[in-house]
């Protein structure tokens, strides 16, 4: 069994009122199902700018990256 970690991000907090989160989750889940991967975790940066690097500097993707580098998450 191959495990996958789902990452969802959008820049503007206003997008949370729409379907951005659900749309991304559905697309990721469909891809993982087609590959026979199991989603074991979801990392989200809702309202964090990738342009400014917020998702890495103060966001969950940055914390996740640190976990991978420390060996807490298998790469």
Buried (B, 14 or more C-beta within 10 A) or exposed (E): EEEBBBBBBBBEEEBEEEEBBEEBBEEBBEEBEEEEBEBEEBBBBBBBBBEEEBBBEEBBBBEBBEEEEEEEBEE
